[in-house]
Amino acid sequence: MNKSSIGYLFLVIALFVGALNYSPTLQKPFISSLNFIKKVYLDTTTSLNNTIDRHFFQAKTIDELKEKLKHYDNNHLVMQELASEIHDLYTLNDANMSANPSVELIRATSYQRFGDFNRLWLDIKDYNASKIYGLTYKDLVAGIVVNKDGRPLGLLNNDIKSAYSVYIGEKRAPGIAHGNNEKNIIVNFIPAWFEIKIGDKVITSGLDNVFFKGLKVGKVLSVSYSEGYQNAVVEPYYQTNEPNYFYMIKPFYKK
């Protein structure tokens, strides 16, 4: 192959990559194929790892689980006691609202688009496209789950359309957190009469029926004023380095 043929080949490849990057029409079948391949690969490797664990580490795992079971039994009794006390408190105050949080472990399959690290296709069984769900990594808020063409799409914290209600600081100043496609996130509509300080912790408020109250969001870096409200720049605790597995929180309050 001569130099002109090699140059022509590189030009064709460059044009194809450029078209793929900027054309959603070309990306859709390509990404769908990659999603299918990746899902098959993840299912296969997960099954293989589970088989190896069962055969080679079964005895060790049983011992570890027995030890953990002792702690879980103790914690379960404590939780039962707390649940009983909370129930009595609701009854005493004639409250008719109940909480039954449902949490599901889910898996990310791929990014929605090349170069956009804030949007992920998710593998969710029995997905209800009419709902918005909270997305967490352990006890850290990671984003939300929305419907996109009938499929679950994860919008991580930094995405501009990822929004949920929060509290800031010890005084629980209310606000709405959302991404801005940058490293940090923004909290808007904080009432001006609350004192917001640098370093204040930000948690979910639970008032939006997306997250329950108290999950960790981040800490305040700076505060500004605009149109009668305060705005805070917040450094999120969750960092999107390796987005593989998450927990999804389903709507849980019923009146």
Buried (B, 14 or more C-beta within 10 A) or exposed (E): EEEEEEEEEEEEEEEEEEEEEEEEEEBEEEBEEBBEEBBEEBEEEEEEEEEEEEEEEEEEEEEEEEEEEEEEEEEEEEEEEEEEEEEEEBEEEEEEEEEEEEEEEBBBBBBBBBEEBBBBBBBBEEBEEEBBBBBBBEEBBBBBBBBBEEBBBBBBBBBBBBBBBBBBBEEEBBBBBBBEEEEBBBBBBBEEEBEBEEEBBBBBBBBBBBBBBEBBBBBBEEBEEEEEEBBBBBBBBBBBEEBEEBBBBBBBEEE
